Amino acid sequence: MITYNELYEASRKERYSEQLQNLPKDFISSVSEYLKEKRSMSSKEDDAFSDIITKTKKQLESATLLFRELIIRRRKKILNLVLIAAETGISRQDFDNMLDFEKELFNELMKCVDFSDKKLSQTLNGEQDKKKKNELILFKDSVAEFVGLDGGKMGAFEKGDIVNIPEEIAKILVDDGKAEYVKE
C-alpha cells in the first residue's frame, strides 16, 4: 500500500516535470486501498482518539486533493501528447509511462483526432457527406421486427402506422407492397 508521503512525492514530481512520470502499475489500486483505510479510520467516533481521527480526516482530505491534482496534471499532459502525436508521432518513453487506463484514453483521443482530420480534409477537398434521407411511409400491412441497414432492430410495425425511416428501407417496403409513401 502507498503512504501519504509517496503520494505527495508522486504529485510533486508530476507537477515539476514536463514529461509524464513513471508510476507503478498498481498505483491506482494502492491509492484506492490507502484512501479506503483512511476513510475507515476517520469514520470512527471515539473521544479517546479524537486528535488522531481529526488528523486522519485532514490527511484523507489532503491525499484526495493530491490525487485529483495528480490525475488532472497527467490528463493535461496526455492531451498535449495527443496533439503532438497527431502532428509528429509520440515518444515511446511517454507512452511507456502511461497507466493502462491512460493508454486507452490516449488511443481513443487519437481516434477522435484522426476522424476530425479526415472530416477536415474532406471538407477542404470539396467532398461532402451524403446526407441520409428519410422517407415518411404508411404501412399497408403489419410488419414484424427486422434488422435495419445499420444492424439495429426496427419495428415491429402495425397496419396504419406512419413512420419516418431511412430512404433505402422505405423503398424496399414500398416495392414489396407493404407500405406506401406519404405525400406531404
Backbone as CSV, one residue per row, in Angstrom:
resi,resn,N_x,N_y,N_z,CA_x,CA_y,CA_z,C_x,C_y,C_z
1,MET,0.847,-1.183,0.000,0.000,0.000,0.000,0.892,1.245,0.000
2,ILE,0.368,2.279,-0.575,1.095,3.541,-0.697,0.963,4.346,0.601
3,THR,1.884,5.245,0.843,1.795,6.132,2.007,1.483,7.545,1.522
4,TYR,1.125,8.398,2.465,0.842,9.788,2.129,2.074,10.437,1.500
5,ASN,3.239,10.170,2.072,4.477,10.770,1.561,4.766,10.323,0.133
6,GLU,4.502,9.069,-0.188,4.708,8.578,-1.558,3.736,9.241,-2.526
7,LEU,2.503,9.426,-2.094,1.514,10.117,-2.921,1.925,11.569,-3.136
8,TYR,2.373,12.214,-2.079,2.836,13.601,-2.169,4.018,13.697,-3.135
9,GLU,4.954,12.781,-3.015,6.147,12.795,-3.874,5.774,12.577,-5.343
10,ALA,4.847,11.653,-5.601,4.395,11.414,-6.976,3.748,12.672,-7.541
11,SER,2.927,13.328,-6.748,2.254,14.547,-7.187,3.274,15.670,-7.441
12,ARG,4.246,15.782,-6.546,5.275,16.822,-6.689,6.090,16.596,-7.958
13,LYS,6.507,15.360,-8.218,7.286,15.059,-9.418,6.484,15.369,-10.680
14,GLU,5.200,15.040,-10.674,4.340,15.289,-11.837,4.200,16.782,-12.070
15,ARG,4.103,17.548,-10.978,3.913,18.993,-11.068,5.122,19.680,-11.695
16,TYR,6.320,19.234,-11.348,7.521,19.955,-11.773,8.229,19.331,-12.976
17,SER,7.574,18.420,-13.646,8.182,17.799,-14.814,7.301,18.002,-16.045
18,GLU,7.957,18.182,-17.174,7.236,18.313,-18.438,6.732,16.953,-18.916
19,GLN,7.495,15.899,-18.630,7.188,14.551,-19.077,6.247,13.857,-18.100
20,LEU,5.495,12.888,-18.616,4.706,12.030,-17.734,5.668,11.238,-16.868
21,GLN,5.390,11.195,-15.597,6.245,10.457,-14.680,5.833,8.993,-14.641
22,ASN,6.809,8.140,-14.435,6.541,6.710,-14.355,5.936,6.395,-12.988
23,LEU,4.778,5.766,-13.001,4.114,5.346,-11.770,4.031,3.822,-11.769
24,PRO,4.038,3.224,-10.596,3.886,1.758,-10.539,2.556,1.346,-11.180
25,LYS,2.526,0.167,-11.789,1.309,-0.302,-12.465,0.136,-0.437,-11.507
26,ASP,0.415,-0.702,-10.230,-0.655,-0.858,-9.243,-0.914,0.433,-8.461
27,PHE,-0.485,1.560,-9.019,-0.599,2.845,-8.322,-2.042,3.177,-7.939
28,ILE,-2.959,3.053,-8.874,-4.356,3.421,-8.624,-4.958,2.523,-7.547
29,SER,-4.708,1.225,-7.620,-5.262,0.320,-6.607,-4.625,0.581,-5.251
30,SER,-3.346,0.951,-5.222,-2.692,1.285,-3.950,-3.289,2.545,-3.333
31,VAL,-3.543,3.545,-4.172,-4.167,4.778,-3.679,-5.573,4.477,-3.177
32,SER,-6.301,3.660,-3.908,-7.655,3.289,-3.501,-7.644,2.613,-2.134
33,GLU,-6.726,1.698,-1.959,-6.606,0.988,-0.683,-6.254,1.963,0.443
34,TYR,-5.325,2.870,0.157,-4.912,3.875,1.139,-6.092,4.761,1.545
35,LEU,-6.824,5.261,0.555,-7.966,6.144,0.847,-9.065,5.393,1.595
36,LYS,-9.285,4.152,1.237,-10.290,3.347,1.923,-9.928,3.173,3.404
37,GLU,-8.657,2.915,3.657,-8.201,2.754,5.043,-8.375,4.053,5.830
38,LYS,-8.014,5.179,5.212,-8.146,6.484,5.886,-9.614,6.821,6.135
39,ARG,-10.498,6.497,5.181,-11.930,6.745,5.391,-12.445,5.921,6.564
40,SER,-12.003,4.694,6.615,-12.418,3.797,7.696,-11.966,4.343,9.049
41,MET,-10.727,4.781,9.123,-10.198,5.309,10.381,-10.877,6.620,10.777
42,SER,-11.179,7.453,9.795,-11.765,8.764,10.104,-13.248,8.684,10.446
43,SER,-13.890,7.572,10.126,-15.317,7.451,10.413,-15.584,6.943,11.828
44,LYS,-14.544,6.528,12.514,-14.711,6.052,13.889,-15.021,7.230,14.799
45,GLU,-15.966,7.030,15.666,-16.368,8.083,16.619,-15.955,7.647,18.023
46,ASP,-14.744,8.012,18.392,-14.237,7.637,19.714,-13.512,8.848,20.286
47,ASP,-13.966,9.341,21.411,-13.394,10.544,22.016,-11.931,10.373,22.421
48,ALA,-11.557,9.165,22.803,-10.186,8.919,23.251,-9.185,9.167,22.114
49,PHE,-9.618,8.993,20.882,-8.723,9.154,19.731,-9.114,10.344,18.864
50,SER,-9.781,11.323,19.435,-10.307,12.424,18.628,-9.209,13.191,17.891
51,ASP,-8.046,13.379,18.521,-6.945,14.064,17.823,-6.452,13.238,16.638
52,ILE,-6.350,11.934,16.835,-5.900,11.049,15.757,-6.921,11.038,14.624
53,ILE,-8.193,11.000,14.998,-9.251,10.998,13.989,-9.255,12.308,13.212
54,THR,-9.066,13.421,13.892,-9.025,14.727,13.235,-7.853,14.797,12.261
55,LYS,-6.689,14.325,12.703,-5.517,14.316,11.827,-5.743,13.396,10.629
56,THR,-6.366,12.266,10.861,-6.647,11.322,9.781,-7.600,11.941,8.758
57,LYS,-8.618,12.667,9.236,-9.558,13.330,8.317,-8.843,14.366,7.459
58,LYS,-7.942,15.133,8.083,-7.197,16.145,7.332,-6.270,15.477,6.319
59,GLN,-5.650,14.375,6.743,-4.767,13.655,5.835,-5.549,13.050,4.666
60,LEU,-6.737,12.532,4.958,-7.598,11.983,3.907,-7.979,13.077,2.909
61,GLU,-8.359,14.229,3.423,-8.735,15.349,2.552,-7.553,15.791,1.691
62,SER,-6.378,15.909,2.306,-5.177,16.310,1.569,-4.782,15.268,0.536
63,ALA,-4.854,14.005,0.907,-4.493,12.928,-0.011,-5.438,12.908,-1.208
64,THR,-6.718,13.124,-0.960,-7.700,13.157,-2.046,-7.403,14.305,-3.008
65,LEU,-7.101,15.467,-2.461,-6.760,16.617,-3.301,-5.479,16.375,-4.096
66,LEU,-4.478,15.788,-3.443,-3.223,15.476,-4.129,-3.468,14.515,-5.291
67,PHE,-4.260,13.490,-5.040,-4.537,12.510,-6.082,-5.283,13.147,-7.251
68,ARG,-6.285,13.964,-6.957,-7.029,14.642,-8.036,-6.108,15.542,-8.847
69,GLU,-5.250,16.282,-8.152,-4.298,17.165,-8.836,-3.364,16.347,-9.727
70,LEU,-2.885,15.230,-9.221,-2.008,14.354,-9.987,-2.691,13.873,-11.259
71,ILE,-3.920,13.398,-11.138,-4.656,12.878,-12.296,-4.943,13.993,-13.302
72,ILE,-5.297,15.173,-12.837,-5.567,16.295,-13.740,-4.305,16.685,-14.506
73,ARG,-3.185,16.748,-13.807,-1.921,17.082,-14.473,-1.559,16.026,-15.524
74,ARG,-1.773,14.768,-15.189,-1.467,13.689,-16.138,-2.394,13.769,-17.346
75,ARG,-3.665,14.080,-17.123,-4.597,14.217,-18.255,-4.188,15.364,-19.172
76,LYS,-3.772,16.480,-18.581,-3.325,17.614,-19.392,-2.124,17.213,-20.242
77,LYS,-1.201,16.478,-19.650,-0.025,16.025,-20.390,-0.429,15.061,-21.500
78,ILE,-1.391,14.195,-21.225,-1.855,13.254,-22.251,-2.527,14.003,-23.392
79,LEU,-3.342,15.002,-23.068,-3.972,15.811,-24.123,-2.916,16.495,-24.986
80,ASN,-1.882,16.999,-24.341,-0.791,17.629,-25.070,-0.080,16.601,-25.958
81,LEU,0.118,15.399,-25.430,0.757,14.334,-26.215,-0.097,13.943,-27.419
82,VAL,-1.405,13.966,-27.251,-2.300,13.649,-28.371,-2.101,14.671,-29.490
83,LEU,-2.041,15.942,-29.124,-1.842,16.982,-30.137,-0.489,16.837,-30.817
84,ILE,0.541,16.538,-30.043,1.877,16.355,-30.612,1.911,15.111,-31.489
85,ALA,1.333,14.020,-30.999,1.343,12.754,-31.736,0.572,12.873,-33.047
86,ALA,-0.487,13.665,-33.052,-1.278,13.844,-34.265,-0.445,14.509,-35.363
87,GLU,0.512,15.320,-34.963,1.339,16.034,-35.934,2.668,15.342,-36.221
88,THR,3.273,14.737,-35.185,4.643,14.253,-35.361,4.869,12.805,-34.964
89,GLY,4.041,12.264,-34.105,4.302,10.945,-33.528,4.564,11.115,-32.045
90,ILE,4.630,10.016,-31.332,4.771,10.099,-29.882,6.073,9.452,-29.440
91,SER,6.632,10.007,-28.410,7.824,9.436,-27.814,7.447,8.139,-27.104
92,ARG,8.166,7.090,-27.375,7.890,5.789,-26.759,7.978,5.886,-25.235
93,GLN,8.856,6.710,-24.742,9.028,6.865,-23.303,7.745,7.383,-22.668
94,ASP,7.111,8.354,-23.301,5.868,8.901,-22.750,4.766,7.857,-22.733
95,PHE,4.684,7.072,-23.805,3.644,6.051,-23.872,3.898,4.973,-22.817
96,ASP,5.155,4.643,-22.598,5.501,3.638,-21.583,5.176,4.112,-20.173
97,ASN,5.190,5.407,-19.943,4.912,5.949,-18.615,3.420,6.069,-18.315
98,MET,2.581,5.766,-19.307,1.136,5.852,-19.094,0.634,4.605,-18.375
99,LEU,-0.346,4.826,-17.508,-1.042,3.711,-16.880,-1.999,3.124,-17.912
100,ASP,-2.506,1.926,-17.667,-3.345,1.243,-18.653,-4.544,2.084,-19.077
101,PHE,-5.261,2.672,-18.104,-6.438,3.469,-18.471,-6.045,4.737,-19.220
102,GLU,-4.831,5.229,-18.977,-4.357,6.408,-19.701,-4.018,6.051,-21.149
103,LYS,-3.505,4.856,-21.367,-3.232,4.401,-22.734,-4.530,4.294,-23.523
104,GLU,-5.577,3.782,-22.863,-6.892,3.699,-23.525,-7.397,5.092,-23.858
105,LEU,-7.270,6.023,-22.909,-7.686,7.403,-23.138,-6.928,7.987,-24.327
106,PHE,-5.623,7.796,-24.347,-4.787,8.304,-25.433,-5.246,7.748,-26.779
107,ASN,-5.441,6.431,-26.840,-5.852,5.798,-28.101,-7.215,6.294,-28.572
108,GLU,-8.160,6.453,-27.654,-9.490,6.948,-28.036,-9.423,8.400,-28.513
109,LEU,-8.619,9.213,-27.850,-8.470,10.602,-28.278,-7.790,10.678,-29.650
110,MET,-6.831,9.793,-29.894,-6.171,9.763,-31.199,-7.172,9.399,-32.294
111,LYS,-8.073,8.461,-32.014,-9.101,8.098,-32.991,-9.978,9.309,-33.310
112,CYS,-10.336,10.061,-32.273,-11.171,11.257,-32.475,-10.437,12.300,-33.320
113,VAL,-9.162,12.509,-33.037,-8.382,13.479,-33.805,-8.251,13.020,-35.254
114,ASP,-7.984,11.726,-35.457,-7.883,11.196,-36.817,-9.197,11.377,-37.577
115,PHE,-10.319,11.089,-36.926,-11.635,11.256,-37.552,-11.858,12.721,-37.918
116,SER,-11.508,13.608,-36.985,-11.657,15.037,-37.224,-10.788,15.493,-38.399
117,ASP,-9.566,14.978,-38.459,-8.671,15.321,-39.571,-9.243,14.861,-40.910
118,LYS,-9.840,13.666,-40.927,-10.448,13.154,-42.155,-11.609,14.050,-42.594
119,LYS,-12.442,14.443,-41.627,-13.579,15.325,-41.949,-13.084,16.662,-42.491
120,LEU,-12.058,17.206,-41.851,-11.489,18.469,-42.297,-10.943,18.336,-43.713
121,SER,-10.229,17.266,-43.965,-9.660,17.019,-45.288,-10.762,16.887,-46.346
122,GLN,-11.832,16.164,-46.005,-12.945,16.015,-46.949,-13.574,17.364,-47.265
123,THR,-13.759,18.171,-46.245,-14.371,19.488,-46.447,-13.465,20.370,-47.298
124,LEU,-12.170,20.333,-47.007,-11.232,21.142,-47.795,-11.167,20.688,-49.244
125,ASN,-11.360,19.401,-49.480,-11.328,18.861,-50.847,-12.686,18.938,-51.529
126,GLY,-13.661,19.553,-50.891,-14.963,19.738,-51.502,-15.863,18.524,-51.419
127,GLU,-15.440,17.500,-50.687,-16.279,16.316,-50.534,-17.233,16.553,-49.374
128,GLN,-18.472,16.327,-49.617,-19.473,16.468,-48.561,-20.042,15.108,-48.246
129,ASP,-20.346,14.895,-46.988,-21.016,13.646,-46.617,-22.368,13.593,-47.295
130,LYS,-22.676,12.431,-47.805,-24.002,12.255,-48.368,-24.966,12.124,-47.204
131,LYS,-25.849,13.073,-47.147,-26.834,13.060,-46.063,-27.810,11.932,-46.305
132,LYS,-28.024,11.136,-45.278,-29.007,10.066,-45.400,-30.381,10.695,-45.264
133,LYS,-31.199,10.422,-46.242,-32.547,10.983,-46.226,-33.515,9.960,-45.668
134,ASN,-34.517,10.457,-45.014,-35.592,9.612,-44.514,-36.833,9.847,-45.356
135,GLU,-37.689,8.858,-45.364,-38.962,8.960,-46.066,-40.080,8.651,-45.085
136,LEU,-41.182,9.339,-45.251,-42.370,9.098,-44.442,-43.234,8.085,-45.189
137,ILE,-43.504,6.947,-44.520,-44.306,5.909,-45.180,-45.464,5.491,-44.285
138,LEU,-46.508,4.957,-44.942,-47.690,4.426,-44.268,-47.702,2.926,-44.506
139,PHE,-47.756,2.165,-43.423,-47.764,0.705,-43.563,-49.143,0.230,-43.990
140,LYS,-49.188,-0.562,-45.078,-50.432,-1.150,-45.560,-50.675,-2.512,-44.929
141,ASP,-49.617,-3.138,-44.425,-49.695,-4.433,-43.742,-48.845,-4.349,-42.476
142,SER,-49.108,-5.257,-41.545,-48.261,-5.369,-40.365,-46.930,-5.989,-40.780
143,VAL,-45.847,-5.488,-40.177,-44.507,-5.978,-40.490,-43.814,-6.321,-39.177
144,ALA,-43.257,-7.539,-39.114,-42.538,-7.973,-37.915,-41.219,-7.210,-37.788
145,GLU,-40.632,-7.309,-36.614,-39.344,-6.666,-36.363,-38.299,-7.199,-37.353
146,PHE,-37.422,-6.278,-37.845,-36.379,-6.678,-38.782,-35.107,-5.881,-38.491
147,VAL,-34.021,-6.285,-39.119,-32.733,-5.631,-38.922,-32.554,-4.569,-40.000
148,GLY,-32.231,-3.341,-39.562,-32.024,-2.241,-40.491,-30.651,-2.303,-41.134
149,LEU,-30.360,-1.363,-42.008,-29.095,-1.322,-42.734,-27.906,-1.075,-41.822
150,ASP,-28.140,-0.429,-40.687,-27.054,-0.169,-39.740,-26.871,-1.301,-38.732
151,GLY,-27.640,-2.365,-38.869,-27.527,-3.505,-37.965,-28.436,-3.421,-36.760
152,GLY,-29.130,-2.312,-36.597,-30.052,-2.143,-35.479,-31.425,-2.696,-35.797
153,LYS,-32.174,-3.008,-34.760,-33.516,-3.561,-34.959,-34.497,-2.444,-35.259
154,MET,-35.454,-2.754,-36.141,-36.506,-1.809,-36.488,-37.839,-2.534,-36.380
155,GLY,-38.851,-1.823,-35.974,-40.181,-2.434,-35.929,-40.458,-3.055,-34.587
156,ALA,-41.441,-3.785,-34.495,-42.451,-4.175,-35.454,-43.405,-3.006,-35.715
157,PHE,-44.030,-3.065,-36.916,-44.947,-2.006,-37.305,-46.314,-2.616,-37.598
158,GLU,-47.343,-1.893,-37.239,-48.725,-2.340,-37.446,-49.304,-1.648,-38.676
159,LYS,-50.340,-2.276,-39.258,-51.050,-1.692,-40.390,-51.579,-0.322,-39.954
160,GLY,-51.324,0.707,-40.768,-51.794,2.052,-40.473,-50.744,2.932,-39.803
161,ASP,-49.633,2.356,-39.347,-48.566,3.148,-38.730,-47.922,4.044,-39.779
162,ILE,-47.631,5.273,-39.388,-46.893,6.201,-40.242,-45.527,6.393,-39.582
163,VAL,-44.483,6.104,-40.356,-43.136,6.085,-39.787,-42.170,6.822,-40.708
164,ASN,-41.217,7.522,-40.090,-40.153,8.201,-40.809,-38.909,7.310,-40.723
165,ILE,-38.549,6.644,-41.832,-37.437,5.696,-41.821,-36.471,5.990,-42.959
166,PRO,-35.261,5.411,-42.917,-34.276,5.665,-43.974,-34.821,5.335,-45.362
167,GLU,-34.426,6.140,-46.302,-34.896,6.072,-47.687,-34.755,4.671,-48.299
168,GLU,-33.614,4.009,-48.064,-33.363,2.696,-48.664,-34.362,1.657,-48.153
169,ILE,-34.628,1.684,-46.865,-35.573,0.723,-46.282,-36.987,1.030,-46.743
170,ALA,-37.313,2.315,-46.805,-38.639,2.709,-47.275,-38.874,2.201,-48.688
171,LYS,-37.882,2.305,-49.553,-38.007,1.832,-50.940,-38.276,0.325,-50.980
172,ILE,-37.563,-0.438,-50.161,-37.752,-1.897,-50.118,-39.178,-2.229,-49.683
173,LEU,-39.659,-1.560,-48.628,-41.008,-1.842,-48.113,-42.087,-1.442,-49.122
174,VAL,-41.889,-0.315,-49.797,-42.860,0.129,-50.800,-42.844,-0.814,-52.000
175,ASP,-41.647,-1.211,-52.451,-41.539,-2.138,-53.588,-42.183,-3.488,-53.274
176,ASP,-42.133,-3.920,-52.015,-42.747,-5.186,-51.598,-44.258,-5.061,-51.388
177,GLY,-44.773,-3.822,-51.471,-46.201,-3.614,-51.300,-46.644,-3.584,-49.840
178,LYS,-45.733,-3.510,-48.942,-46.066,-3.497,-47.507,-46.352,-2.084,-47.006
179,ALA,-45.923,-1.070,-47.777,-46.108,0.325,-47.354,-46.247,1.212,-48.581
180,GLU,-46.647,2.449,-48.346,-46.711,3.418,-49.427,-46.187,4.754,-48.904
181,TYR,-45.669,5.557,-49.800,-45.125,6.863,-49.419,-46.255,7.782,-48.999
182,VAL,-45.994,8.614,-48.011,-46.972,9.620,-47.582,-46.577,10.929,-48.271
183,LYS,-47.496,11.475,-48.999,-47.244,12.726,-49.699,-47.445,13.871,-48.713
184,GLU,-46.500,14.771,-48.699,-46.578,15.894,-47.746,-47.337,17.059,-48.301
